[in-house]
Amino acid sequence: MRVLVTGSAGFVGRRLIQALVRAGHQALGIDRRAGSDRWSVRADVRDWRGDREGPFDVCVHLASDVGGFLHNATATELVTYEAELLQAVTRLCGAHGCARVIYTSSIAVFETSGDFTAGPVATSDQRTPYALAKTAGERLVARAFEDFAIVRPTNIFGAGQPAAGDVPGESHVIPDLLRKLRSPAPFELLGDGTQTRNFIHVDDVVAFLLTVLTSGARGWFNLRSDIALSIDALAAALMRATGRRREVRHRPEFMAYEPAPIRAFDLSPALALGWRPHVSELVAGLGELSGVDGRELHRRPRRASTVVARADRAPTP
């Protein structure tokens, strides 16, 4: 199968490209941050034509601007950027004979309603630019393509997940907290610590994308694991894992940005394809975290059952 992957230099994209190649597919990635990877082109998908590439059987669209919850809640340019990316993907698919798109959206489209329906988003009451962008993106994909799959994961995590910078709330929560643990500055949690997050491992997301790609499954798929923690519990787990004990200061004024809590929503559409999340413990999913020389050592989780806990049963539907 010939697969076009946008955002191939990202946290998910790098792993997906490698998995596709290992599985014997012909993969081509596009990313404006692509390095020397032989399977990726360094280009902005909005400008790339790929006149000598293709045809492609399927496009996996990962490219997006996503960060921590504060970034997602305040960066108003996300709505326009997401639309521009999808317009470019639609153009590329038309030019290269690609009739199928797998679009990585986010469970954040339910940030206000808490509906978590495995189908089209029924409401238009999203508040944050990121949720608005992904909701509009889903609707654009459903209009432009008859053959599509829309994937909505919760918080993706794993070893080596990069931090976007030094501004609190700009990065995903785990690299953000690890950066704060390294810093001599006061250890602040944005919120009162009671807010909860569900975490799904990057390898489980990649496995699902491969499952959808090879099965030809269509429709909307919400993804989660059984790893659900409050921010206080997450901070405590990372302190134990790194050996860095810090006094916590809460910033309860940031609760104004808090979305509807993630509940144990139905996973039946994803489970019906034979997929299930295998990483069921947070620290194991991060590999090894050590305070050696003041730095965390990130390794991908080993396959041994003593390190990565695998679910013996399907997660709670």
Steps between C-alpha positions, in 0.01 A plus 500: 500500500628850417443731797544876523559624858484868590674610819750215462764664723263532795475285810245264341612546140857376550376178656227450241742536209733241656210263565372533144842423354545200732160371387610514136301806389638774276488811717574863422493763772469878475607728783655845509728375781607178327869420535706240316232230515504333159123452508409865563504818296584829671213721388193686617201292395319820403759569228611151397387366163683169478468496124727196464355312795191284526251367432408426865247255635440685826604820676552501877466864601685569825634849436356750745593767754442351843658567836403525863152593616583870532640514147195318365268736687657829391671460159219634279699437181445125543160515328633653179813285499305174533270603214797587278661163568183309414443701183854407394441133583178501297688653205787251530265203519315619191827544309643162601196275471459453874135446595552397864602721795571412862474820702640527851265725692472518881266407782509876569212545253279397795660750739169667587235235442681198647299295251778271365279361225664268246356702215481855368529780755141604568567837664671825404571623852875443504688782675871464433670563163638145495159338552341735248774419247464123538119512490508702177768265365286194562210656314721598208636143473150349510386736223805460276549121523262206489774265623632638830584408857513761776707405806458686832762403760523635854839631625776323308817427699819299483876504541678796345192716450645848438415815690403798285688754712531659840154659517266312738199352322662512155613135505313176559456447871760225559799668329384828656513349850834329434644833389369664818653224712841577348462873557601677822188716471200429728313187393161634394200302379259693281163431666406369842645152433166319499448516124536158337665385180486174305828395339549269202843380393638612164569139396136409562388794284737394221369142527145627458590712198655191340190297584270756339728530198523127429138416586346775291278595795295816461336740741581663834713337769557630853815364666602481864675268742429414862773742616309782669668728754441830670768762437605469866537123462690543172744744660553263795565205264759697302671613820528140619627382162767771471591518868428873502282601793362851471255715690190551285340837446157505339366766265122451539417796272587276202198280573310747281657323200405151616290292254236241586669207680581191296286209610544132410327536166404209275786343303289246309564635146878483553494167684288347223799540266712278725694789655549564868744722694790298639678758717299520820741665745629854463859476622558173315378676185759771550786250506763579761511839672815569698649808664853422376697823440182700551337362187230247425606203288223414257478157348218331321324243720650155476279213390563291811184449701684611815530850356192556288175382650275357233125484540370145546157615392337770297499841673175603663261579215 
